Each structure stands twice: as C-alpha cells, then as structure tokens.
C-alpha cells in the first residue's frame, strides 16, 4: 500500500538525498513515486521488493497456465501428443 505522505517525492528531493531515500525504500519495502512538476514521472523500488514482485507475477502466470490447461481438459480440447505430431508432420511434409 502506498503511503502518500512518504512514498511520493519529487525527483529533485530524490537526487538531493538519494542515500536516505534508498534506506527508506529498503526499510519500507514499498515503491516510491517520483514526480516532476507535480506529476508522477517514475517509480523506484528496493531491489529485493522488486524481485518479490517478479516472483509473484511469475507464479500468477504459472497458475493461469495451469488453470487454462485444466479448463481445456474439462472441455475436451486436448489431443494425445502422438496424434498432434502425426498431424503436424503431415501438414509440414516431415517424415521420419
């Protein structure tokens, strides 16, 4: 969750006190919005927190793939691999 009192800073403030901001990012594990002329311009985040975000996204992708596979199986959209390869080889003129 973003805390607007501490997690939104100007780019100028970030440049002036980057060491302090990096300590804050590491401690809070929250991203920080950097602004230019009062408008959001970039988001910075502690590397460990960012890696955790990437891991969560990868897990969500895997879960979605599994969900789709189970749905395809439920709806009879699966085909034995031998049949697939036979059709594929025939369609592309591949012989063994």
PADREN-642196 format. One line per 8 residues: number of its first residue (from 1); their letters; for each residue z, x, y of N, C-alpha, C. Coordinates in Angstrom, 2 decimals, decimal comma. Layout:
// residues N
NUM	A	Z/X/Y/Z/X/Y/Z/X/Y; ...
END
This chain:
// residues 96
1	XXXXXXXX	0,00/0,84/-1,18/0,00/0,00/0,00/0,00/0,89/1,24; -0,80/0,54/2,18/-0,92/1,29/3,42/0,20/0,89/4,39; 0,84/1,89/4,96/1,86/1,65/5,99/1,23/1,97/7,33; 0,92/0,95/8,12/0,16/1,17/9,35/0,93/1,99/10,39; 2,22/2,11/10,23/2,99/2,91/11,20/2,88/4,41/10,94; 2,58/4,80/9,70/2,49/6,23/9,40/1,18/6,64/8,76; 0,42/5,70/8,22/-0,77/6,05/7,45/-2,08/5,88/8,22; -1,99/5,67/9,50/-3,18/5,65/10,36/-2,92/6,63/11,49
9	XXXXXXXX	-3,75/7,64/11,57/-3,60/8,67/12,59/-4,95/9,02/13,19; -4,94/9,54/14,39/-6,19/9,98/14,99/-6,62/11,30/14,37; -7,89/11,54/14,39/-8,41/12,81/13,89/-7,82/13,98/14,68; -7,62/13,77/15,96/-7,02/14,82/16,81/-5,62/15,17/16,33; -4,81/14,16/16,04/-3,47/14,40/15,51/-3,53/15,15/14,19; -4,46/14,75/13,35/-4,63/15,42/12,07/-4,96/16,90/12,27; -5,88/17,18/13,20/-6,26/18,58/13,46/-5,10/19,39/14,01; -4,32/18,78/14,89/-3,21/19,49/15,53/-2,07/19,78/14,56
17	XXXXXXXX	-1,84/18,88/13,63/-0,68/19,05/12,73/-1,07/18,82/11,28; -2,13/19,48/10,85/-2,64/19,25/9,50/-1,62/19,62/8,43; -0,84/20,67/8,63/0,16/21,06/7,64/1,19/19,95/7,46; 1,63/19,37/8,57/2,61/18,27/8,50/1,98/17,05/7,81; 0,74/16,75/8,15/0,06/15,60/7,55/-0,11/15,81/6,05; -0,47/17,01/5,64/-0,63/17,29/4,21/0,69/17,13/3,46; 1,78/17,55/4,07/3,10/17,35/3,44/3,38/15,86/3,29; 3,06/15,10/4,33/3,27/13,65/4,28/2,43/13,01/3,17
25	XXXXXXXX	1,17/13,44/3,04/0,29/12,89/2,01/0,84/13,19/0,62; 1,30/14,42/0,42/1,84/14,81/-0,88/3,11/14,02/-1,22; 3,95/13,82/-0,20/5,21/13,09/-0,42/4,97/11,60/-0,64; 4,14/11,00/0,17/3,95/9,54/0,13/3,02/9,09/-0,99; 2,08/9,96/-1,40/1,06/9,63/-2,40/0,16/8,48/-1,94; 0,16/8,22/-0,62/-0,69/7,17/-0,06/-1,81/7,82/0,74; -2,96/7,17/0,81/-4,04/7,69/1,64/-3,71/7,51/3,12; -4,39/8,27/3,94/-4,22/8,15/5,39/-5,58/7,89/6,02
33	XXXXXXXX	-5,64/6,93/6,91/-6,87/6,61/7,64/-6,88/7,45/8,91; -7,97/8,18/9,10/-8,14/8,95/10,33/-9,09/8,19/11,24; -8,71/8,12/12,51/-9,51/7,35/13,45/-10,17/8,26/14,49; -11,28/7,79/15,00/-11,97/8,42/16,12/-12,23/7,30/17,12; -11,74/7,48/18,32/-11,85/6,44/19,36/-11,31/5,10/18,88; -10,22/5,15/18,12/-9,55/3,94/17,67/-10,17/3,23/16,49; -11,25/3,79/15,94/-11,91/3,16/14,80/-11,78/4,05/13,58; -11,60/3,43/12,42/-11,50/4,19/11,18/-12,74/5,04/10,98
41	XXXXXXXX	-12,54/6,34/10,69/-13,66/7,26/10,52/-13,64/7,94/9,15; -12,44/8,14/8,60/-12,33/8,82/7,31/-10,99/8,47/6,68; -10,93/8,71/5,39/-9,68/8,53/4,64/-9,40/9,84/3,92; -8,18/10,34/4,08/-7,77/11,55/3,37/-6,64/11,20/2,42; -6,56/11,97/1,34/-5,57/11,66/0,32/-5,16/12,94/-0,39; -3,93/12,99/-0,84/-3,42/14,08/-1,65/-4,27/14,21/-2,90; -4,57/15,43/-3,33/-5,45/15,66/-4,48/-4,90/15,03/-5,75; -3,62/15,10/-5,98/-3,01/14,52/-7,19/-3,16/13,00/-7,19
49	XXXXXXXX	-2,94/12,38/-6,03/-3,08/10,93/-5,92/-4,55/10,52/-6,12; -5,46/11,33/-5,60/-6,88/11,04/-5,75/-7,28/11,15/-7,22; -6,78/12,16/-7,92/-7,08/12,31/-9,35/-6,56/11,10/-10,13; -5,38/10,62/-9,76/-4,83/9,44/-10,41/-5,75/8,23/-10,18; -6,28/8,11/-8,98/-7,21/7,03/-8,66/-8,48/7,14/-9,51; -9,00/8,37/-9,66/-10,18/8,57/-10,50/-9,89/8,20/-11,95; -8,72/8,57/-12,44/-8,33/8,25/-13,82/-8,25/6,74/-14,03; -7,69/6,03/-13,06/-7,58/4,57/-13,13/-8,98/3,95/-13,16
57	XXXXXXXX	-9,88/4,45/-12,32/-11,24/3,93/-12,28/-11,97/4,18/-13,60; -11,79/5,37/-14,17/-12,44/5,69/-15,45/-11,91/4,78/-16,55; -10,61/4,53/-16,55/-10,02/3,65/-17,56/-10,54/2,22/-17,40; -10,68/1,79/-16,16/-11,20/0,44/-15,90/-12,64/0,33/-16,40; -13,45/1,39/-16,19/-14,83/1,39/-16,68/-14,86/1,31/-18,20; -13,99/2,09/-18,85/-13,94/2,07/-20,32/-13,53/0,69/-20,82; -12,52/0,11/-20,18/-12,07/-1,23/-20,59/-13,18/-2,26/-20,42; -13,94/-2,15/-19,35/-15,03/-3,09/-19,11/-16,12/-2,91/-20,16
65	XXXXXXXX	-16,42/-1,69/-20,54/-17,41/-1,43/-21,58/-16,97/-2,03/-22,91; -15,71/-1,87/-23,23/-15,18/-2,45/-24,47/-15,25/-3,97/-24,41; -14,86/-4,54/-23,27/-14,91/-5,99/-23,11/-16,34/-6,51/-23,30; -17,32/-5,82/-22,71/-18,72/-6,24/-22,85/-19,19/-6,13/-24,29; -18,78/-5,06/-24,96/-19,16/-4,89/-26,36/-18,60/-5,98/-27,24; -17,34/-6,32/-27,02/-16,72/-7,40/-27,80/-17,40/-8,74/-27,51; -17,76/-8,95/-26,26/-18,46/-10,20/-25,91/-19,83/-10,26/-26,57; -20,55/-9,11/-26,57/-21,86/-9,07/-27,24/-21,72/-9,37/-28,73
73	XXXXXXXX	-20,68/-8,81/-29,35/-20,44/-9,05/-30,78/-20,15/-10,52/-31,02; -19,33/-11,10/-30,17/-18,97/-12,52/-30,28/-20,20/-13,41/-30,15; -21,13/-13,01/-29,27/-22,34/-13,81/-29,02/-23,51/-13,44/-29,93; -23,25/-12,58/-30,92/-24,30/-12,23/-31,88/-25,41/-11,37/-31,30; -25,11/-10,59/-30,30/-26,13/-9,77/-29,65/-26,21/-8,35/-30,22; -25,54/-8,09/-31,32/-25,54/-6,76/-31,90/-26,60/-6,66/-32,98; -27,02/-5,43/-33,27/-28,05/-5,18/-34,26/-27,64/-3,93/-35,05; -27,80/-3,93/-36,35/-27,49/-2,73/-37,11/-28,31/-1,53/-36,60
81	XXXXXXXX	-27,71/-0,36/-36,57/-28,37/0,82/-35,99/-29,66/1,17/-36,71; -29,70/0,98/-38,03/-30,92/1,29/-38,79/-32,08/0,40/-38,32; -31,80/-0,87/-38,07/-32,84/-1,77/-37,57/-33,30/-1,33/-36,19; -32,36/-0,97/-35,33/-32,72/-0,52/-33,99/-33,65/0,68/-34,05; -33,27/1,70/-34,85/-34,09/2,91/-34,92/-35,46/2,62/-35,52; -35,52/1,75/-36,51/-36,81/1,39/-37,10/-37,71/0,74/-36,04; -37,16/-0,18/-35,28/-37,95/-0,84/-34,21/-38,33/0,15/-33,12; -37,40/1,00/-32,74/-37,64/1,99/-31,68/-38,75/2,95/-32,10
89	XXXXXXXX	-38,64/3,47/-33,32/-39,65/4,42/-33,83/-41,01/3,76/-33,91; -41,05/2,52/-34,38/-42,32/1,81/-34,47/-42,92/1,57/-33,09; -42,09/1,19/-32,14/-42,57/0,90/-30,79/-43,09/2,15/-30,09; -42,57/3,31/-30,44/-42,95/4,55/-29,76/-43,78/5,49/-30,63; -44,24/4,99/-31,74/-45,10/5,78/-32,62/-44,43/7,02/-33,18; -43,16/6,93/-33,46/-42,41/8,06/-34,01/-42,30/7,89/-35,51; -42,66/8,93/-36,23/-42,50/8,87/-37,68/-41,58/10,00/-38,14; -40,95/9,76/-39,25/-40,03/10,77/-39,77/-40,68/11,59/-40,81
END
